[in-house]
C-alpha cells in the first residue's frame, strides 16, 4: 500500500474559506495505483466524499483521479490534488496552494 496526506492548506477552496484545519488522505495499491480508500477530515468533507466513493466503486487509480477534471475552487478539487501527490510535489499542484 501507498499513502498520501494532503493538508488543507494546499487546497485553494480551504484557503478561500479561511479554514485550513484538516486533511485528505488517500490509500492506493503500490503496484497498480488502484485507489483503496479515502479519508477526509474537514468541515466540508461531505462535499467531496461521494466523489471519492464513486472513484472507489469505479476501481479508479490515483493516476486517473489526478488526470480527471475537477471544478476549481471546490473542496472536491482536493481529491485531484491529493491524487497528484503520488507523483508530484504538493507545492506544484495549484496556482493558489500555499
HELIX and SHEET records of a PDB file:
HELIX    1   1 UNK A    8  UNK A   10  5                                   3    
HELIX    2   2 UNK A   12  UNK A   16  1                                   5    
HELIX    3   3 UNK A   45  UNK A   57  1                                  13    
HELIX    4   4 UNK A   62  UNK A   67  1                                   6    
HELIX    5   5 UNK A   77  UNK A   84  1                                   8    
HELIX    6   6 UNK A   90  UNK A   92  5                                   3    
SHEET    1   A 3 UNK A   2  UNK A   7  0                                        
SHEET    2   A 3 UNK A  23  UNK A  28 -1                                        
SHEET    3   A 3 UNK A  35  UNK A  41 -1                                        
END                                                                             
